Amino acid sequence: MKPTEFRRELDRKWTELDNEAMVQKNSTGALCELIKLYERLDGGDRILADEAITEWIQSTNARKRFDALALVDQFRIQAAIPQLEAAETKLQRRTDPEAPYELAKVKRILERLRNTV
């Protein structure tokens, strides 16, 4: 599968899982399924998944960002460092009530990733 097709398919899968979780009122349902899916990926597909997941960090959808951050943290996805740094800068400028909490999470994940290298 080509990288763009893989990305599209992973985005479609996230949307499907997120919609199912919303209907079931299960806020972590999509994330749990994404973790299972990620664990089944082989090396080449994991690299493609890492690229897609790191892009989700910049999503305008807060649920997608939450899932991306959780996956990056759980699987220590080093490729996410540049996106996390960009998110950190962006979050420092935001004034909405959620920004400080998301910023703290991004900083924690960045610290863990940098200490894993």
MOCORTA-V605704 format. One record per run of one state. SS is the DSSP state (2 for helix, 1 for strand, 0 for the rest). FROM is the first residue (numbers start at 1). LEN is the number of residues. Records with the same first field share a line. If there is no record, write none. Layout:
SS=FROM-LEN + FROM-LEN
This chain:
0=1-2 + 24-5 + 41-2 + 57-5 + 76-2 + 94-5 + 117-1
2=3-21 + 29-12 + 43-14 + 62-14 + 78-16 + 99-18
